[in-house]
Amino acid sequence: MIAFMVNRGFSLLELRKLYIDELFSYYQSLIFVLEKKGEIQEGSYDRVSDQDDIAALKRQLGNLKPR
């Protein structure tokens, strides 16, 4: 998800400053707009709009060890 957003113009610094819920909201909005423009496959938004994805992202970020 982060690589996809960086490829679409977000900087890593911008993404790092976002709260997890904001990050996921931006990602969902980006997918929705790209689907409506026809740049990505139809039905992509339905796959990313699941709330379980936010919980999984929080778990993954919680498992990161600081350097």
Order of alpha helices (4+ residues) and beta strands (2+ residues): alpha-alpha-alpha-alpha-alpha
